[in-house]
């Protein structure tokens, strides 16, 4: 599958996701750097699957941040802090991944933290019936803590020069990825690339530089360059 219309590409991805048989649920991870378009991509994919008659649940890693004090314990501009302390993987497993794994109850809670209020939350349980597809979008989804959870995964490849401009429009952050104000985010994601090589771990890599013309690419064609002195484990 190469460059094509949005409809063609999403239909192809939807067809490649095979719902699990029996009592299992199918977990799909949508990964990519900040500003790659993960949430929109996951929402559109969910809609395509629903139009095919599939039962789909949506979850976002944005609802599983650590409290602000922990996220910034290494300083507000620390790449290591962004990589190490952004997300609460223990809560993600307890509330979502474990209940939806084989043998799980199917009852999950889609959030543990509210980013705006910086407060813990306990939303009502939701049920993903057997055979359903659960799509979770977020950063760092191919790191060791969660990579084995996915039955199917996508890495959205978009150069930092593009995602920084998108983030500037969305968040008011600097539009230059080399700006000191972007050090935390760009540096943290470069650590991720070096330690996990997410494009190589993903089921499918999509060039999402132009969301109107997405394209399936090989992992070797991903736009990021691994920092010198660090080696991906593949």
Secondary structure as UniProt FT lines:
FT   HELIX           6..16
FT   TURN            22..23
FT   STRAND          26..32
FT   TURN            34..35
FT   HELIX           38..51
FT   TURN            52..53
FT   STRAND          56..60
FT   HELIX           61..64
FT   HELIX           68..71
FT   TURN            72..74
FT   TURN            76..77
FT   HELIX           79..85
FT   HELIX           89..92
FT   HELIX           93..97
FT   HELIX           98..100
FT   TURN            102..103
FT   STRAND          107..108
FT   STRAND          113..114
FT   TURN            115..118
FT   STRAND          119..120
FT   STRAND          126..127
FT   TURN            130..131
FT   STRAND          133..137
FT   TURN            139..142
FT   TURN            144..146
FT   HELIX           147..149
FT   STRAND          152..157
FT   HELIX           160..171
FT   TURN            177..178
FT   HELIX           180..182
FT   HELIX           183..196
FT   HELIX           198..201
FT   STRAND          204..207
FT   HELIX           211..213
FT   STRAND          215..217
FT   HELIX           219..221
FT   TURN            228..229
//
